[in-house]
Amino acid sequence: MSDLAALVTGASTGIGRAIAHTLLEDGYAVTICSRTPERIEAAGTELAAVGEVNVIAADVSRAEDVQRLVAGHEERFGRLDVLVNNAGTVVAGALSAAPVEELDASMAANVRSNWLVTAAAIPMLKAAGEEHGQALLVTTSSILGRYGQWFVPAYSASKAALFALSQAVQQELADSGVRVTTLAPAYVATPMTEPLQHLDRDKLIRPEDVAEAVRFLTRLSRNCVVPEIQMLRPEDHLLSA
């Protein structure tokens, strides 16, 4: 069993992988998951050079996969101090042209997954909170959840829902030593943004920038809750990020 343990969803690439790497550097044992076995196994092989990694392939929009994921983490590490809900997807298309099924898919991948993983992990988070008062739940949303954009309406709507969900969970767990934060980055240099040809990738936020925000949160006292962290590029304007 480990002294500190974390679970990071959507960790095969990009932001999730960078967060897992940072937590491993800081001494956490980390469970990583994503839907694609080959990709998460490859990430686990590389991250194992940094620290103790538990690799589980799971689709966190499916309740049975989530139960298997959380049970596998608990069996391996016996505790959960940090949960990072990072799994998600994006589908582009204006509302007037997009089928409503795109909204359903976005809500399942970005909101249902968060709900299922959080609910399953609450007992372990509360146990850690009761022990040291610094358990942490982090959700990766997006600045587009604060300032919706016409070309990704389903994504914007689903990411907006995560702010309200996180606020509700913070209220529920406030007396249990669990702190809840939502991250709202603008465009990050990940595989998800590669199709956006108009972006200069040399000027995008780095996944490691987001990971440093999580490191910052883990180092705060038990008396400090940060509800939200927005991360913009220098040229971004809040209403047109």
URRA-V172279 format. One record per residue. RES is the residue in three letters. PHI is phi in whole degrees, -180 to 180 (none if undefined). Layout:
RES/PHI + RES/PHI
This chain:
MET/none + SER/-103 + ASP/-72 + LEU/-140 + ALA/-141 + ALA/-135 + LEU/-129 + VAL/-125 + THR/-91 + GLY/60 + ALA/-109 + SER/-77 + THR/-147 + GLY/57 + ILE/-62 + GLY/-61 + ARG/-65 + ALA/-64 + ILE/-65 + ALA/-60 + HIS/-61 + THR/-65 + LEU/-64 + LEU/-63 + GLU/-58 + ASP/-90 + GLY/97 + TYR/-81 + ALA/-82 + VAL/-131 + THR/-94 + ILE/-118 + CYS/-147 + SER/-160 + ARG/-74 + THR/-97 + PRO/-55 + GLU/-63 + ARG/-71 + ILE/-74 + GLU/-66 + ALA/-64 + ALA/-63 + GLY/-62 + THR/-62 + GLU/-72 + LEU/-72 + ALA/-63 + ALA/-73 + VAL/-99 + GLY/-173 + GLU/-83 + VAL/-122 + ASN/-113 + VAL/-107 + ILE/-137 + ALA/-82 + ALA/-158 + ASP/-96 + VAL/-77 + SER/-88 + ARG/-108 + ALA/-60 + GLU/-67 + ASP/-67 + VAL/-64 + GLN/-61 + ARG/-67 + LEU/-63 + VAL/-67 + ALA/-64 + GLY/-66 + HIS/-64 + GLU/-65 + GLU/-64 + ARG/-78 + PHE/-115 + GLY/77 + ARG/-161 + LEU/-145 + ASP/-99 + VAL/-136 + LEU/-116 + VAL/-118 + ASN/-85 + ASN/-117 + ALA/-62 + GLY/176 + THR/-149 + VAL/-135 + VAL/-128 + ALA/-94 + GLY/147 + ALA/-62 + LEU/-57 + SER/-67 + ALA/-113 + ALA/-91 + PRO/-70 + VAL/-64 + GLU/-62 + GLU/-68 + LEU/-66 + ASP/-60 + ALA/-66 + SER/-67 + MET/-66 + ALA/-67 + ALA/-72 + ASN/-102 + VAL/-112 + ARG/-56 + SER/-60 + ASN/-62 + TRP/-59 + LEU/-65 + VAL/-67 + THR/-61 + ALA/-59 + ALA/-70 + ALA/-91 + ILE/-54 + PRO/-57 + MET/-71 + LEU/-62 + LYS/-64 + ALA/-63 + ALA/-67 + GLY/-63 + GLU/-68 + GLU/-76 + HIS/-132 + GLY/73 + GLN/-131 + ALA/-65 + LEU/-135 + LEU/-119 + VAL/-119 + THR/-119 + THR/-88 + SER/-101 + SER/-163 + ILE/-63 + LEU/-73 + GLY/-81 + ARG/-92 + TYR/-131 + GLY/-58 + GLN/-118 + TRP/-62 + PHE/-84 + VAL/-138 + PRO/-65 + ALA/-66 + TYR/-62 + SER/-60 + ALA/-65 + SER/-68 + LYS/-70 + ALA/-64 + ALA/-61 + LEU/-66 + PHE/-65 + ALA/-65 + LEU/-63 + SER/-63 + GLN/-62 + ALA/-65 + VAL/-67 + GLN/-60 + GLN/-64 + GLU/-67 + LEU/-104 + ALA/-57 + ASP/-89 + SER/-110 + GLY/76 + VAL/-114 + ARG/-105 + VAL/-125 + THR/-135 + THR/-108 + LEU/-95 + ALA/-130 + PRO/-81 + ALA/-79 + TYR/-66 + VAL/-115 + ALA/-75 + THR/-130 + PRO/-57 + MET/-65 + THR/-96 + GLU/-60 + PRO/-69 + LEU/-84 + GLN/-66 + HIS/-78 + LEU/-88 + ASP/-84 + ARG/-67 + ASP/-73 + LYS/-111 + LEU/-87 + ILE/-61 + ARG/-90 + PRO/-54 + GLU/-66 + ASP/-63 + VAL/-67 + ALA/-62 + GLU/-65 + ALA/-64 + VAL/-66 + ARG/-58 + PHE/-57 + LEU/-64 + THR/-68 + ARG/-100 + LEU/-79 + SER/-72 + ARG/-65 + ASN/-92 + CYS/-119 + VAL/-113 + VAL/-111 + PRO/-65 + GLU/-156 + ILE/-127 + GLN/-99 + MET/-129 + LEU/-120 + ARG/-80 + PRO/-56 + GLU/-87 + ASP/-74 + HIS/-113 + LEU/-55 + LEU/-88 + SER/-140 + ALA/-63
